[in-house]
């Protein structure tokens, strides 16, 4: 299973993963508990991981980047166009996987652990 891009939907207890290969074919759809996410991602080969930017995503971006993956935080404004219905929790990681590899979509940098405010994300001209 060669995953090129992985979209992750962060939630309170169950995270949903949506992986596609270089051709855009779905190769992974999985639900993982919070404690099993880093173990699972540690076993994967290096890939591009996209997540919708939120306060928790900065923590997860640092943890996942430490495993060697390329992590991109996608501003909610760029993820919103991929929503097809109001409540579509199983499809949320797919929304994060699509724009994360697009050339026109700017991603937010994950903020350092010591920083409480990500000034680059506040100024939406840079996000």
C-alpha positions in Angstrom: 0.0 0.0 0.0 1.7 3.2 -1.2 0.1 6.2 0.3 1.1 9.5 -1.3 -1.3 11.8 0.6 -3.1 11.2 3.8 -6.0 13.4 5.1 -6.7 13.3 8.9 -9.8 14.5 10.6 -9.0 15.3 14.2 -11.7 14.6 16.8 -12.0 14.1 20.5 -11.5 10.3 20.6 -11.7 8.8 17.1 -9.6 10.1 14.2 -10.5 9.3 10.6 -7.8 8.8 8.0 -8.2 8.9 4.2 -5.2 7.9 2.1 -4.7 8.2 -1.6 -1.9 7.1 -3.9 -0.1 9.2 -6.5 -3.0 8.6 -9.0 -5.6 9.8 -6.6 -7.0 6.3 -6.0 -8.3 5.7 -2.5 -6.0 3.1 -0.8 -6.9 3.7 2.9 -10.0 4.6 4.9 -9.5 4.0 8.6 -10.8 5.0 12.0 -8.2 5.1 14.8 -8.4 5.9 18.5 -6.3 8.9 19.7 -3.7 6.6 21.3 -3.2 4.5 18.2 -2.6 7.3 15.7 1.1 7.9 16.3 1.8 4.1 16.3 0.0 3.7 13.0 1.7 6.7 11.4 5.1 5.6 12.7 4.8 2.4 10.6 3.8 4.2 7.4 6.4 5.3 4.9 7.0 9.0 4.6 4.0 10.8 3.0 2.2 14.2 2.8 -0.3 14.6 5.5 -3.0 17.2 5.5 -5.2 18.4 8.4 -7.6 21.2 8.8 -6.0 23.9 10.9 -7.4 24.2 14.5 -5.8 24.6 17.9 -5.2 20.8 18.3 -3.8 20.4 14.8 -0.6 22.3 15.8 0.2 19.7 18.5 -0.5 16.8 16.1 1.5 18.5 13.3 4.6 18.6 15.6 4.2 15.0 16.7 3.6 13.7 13.2 6.5 15.7 11.7 8.8 14.2 14.3 8.0 10.8 12.7 9.4 12.1 9.4 6.2 13.0 7.5 5.5 16.2 5.6 2.6 17.8 7.4 0.5 20.7 6.1 -2.2 22.5 8.0 -5.0 23.7 5.7 -6.9 26.8 6.7 -10.6 26.1 7.1 -11.5 28.5 4.2 -9.6 26.2 1.8 -11.2 23.0 3.2 -14.8 24.3 3.2 -15.3 24.1 -0.6 -14.9 20.3 -0.4 -17.9 20.0 2.0 -20.8 18.4 0.1 -23.3 18.1 3.0 -23.5 19.5 6.5 -22.8 16.4 8.6 -20.4 14.2 6.8 -17.9 13.1 9.4 -16.7 10.0 7.4 -15.8 12.3 4.4 -14.0 15.0 6.4 -10.5 13.5 6.0 -11.1 13.4 2.2 -11.5 17.2 2.3 -8.1 17.6 4.0 -6.4 15.2 1.6 -7.5 17.0 -1.6 -6.2 20.6 -1.0 -3.1 19.6 0.8 -1.2 18.7 -2.4 -2.6 21.5 -4.5 -0.2 24.1 -5.7 -2.6 27.0 -5.2 -3.4 26.2 -1.6 -1.2 27.8 0.9 -0.8 25.9 4.2 -0.3 27.3 7.7 3.0 26.5 9.4 2.6 24.6 12.7 3.3 26.9 15.5 6.2 26.1 17.9 5.4 24.5 21.2 6.3 27.7 23.1 4.0 29.9 21.1 0.4 30.4 22.0 -0.6 32.5 19.0 0.3 31.7 15.4 0.7 35.2 14.0 1.1 33.9 10.5 -2.4 32.3 10.7 -4.0 35.4 12.1 -2.9 37.4 9.1 -4.9 35.5 6.4 -2.8 37.1 3.7 -0.1 34.5 4.4 -2.4 31.5 5.0 
